[in-house]
Amino acid sequence: MVRTHANTSEWTDGFLTHIIRKIIDNVR
C-alpha cells in the first residue's frame, strides 16, 4: 500500500485538508 514518501505526503495533505474543511463547515 505504501509506495513513496511523496505519495504518502500528498495523501496526508489531502486528508488533513478534507478534515479542516469539515471543521470549518461545522463552525459555520
N, C-alpha and C positions, 0 to 999 in steps of 0.2 A: 504494500500500500504506500509506503514511504518511497518517494522517487528521489527528489533533490531538495536541498535546503531551500532553494529559491521557490520551488513549487509550494513547499510547506509554508513558507513565509507569506506567499500570496494568498493561500487558502486561509491562513490565520487572519490576515488583514481583512479579507472579505467577511470572515465570520464575525470578527470584532465590530466591523462597520455595520453589519446587519443588526447586531445586538444594540449598538449605540442608537441606530435609527429607531429600533423598537422602543428603547427607553425614552427617546425624545417624543415619540408619538404618545407614549403613556403619560408623559408630563403634560402634554397639551390636553 
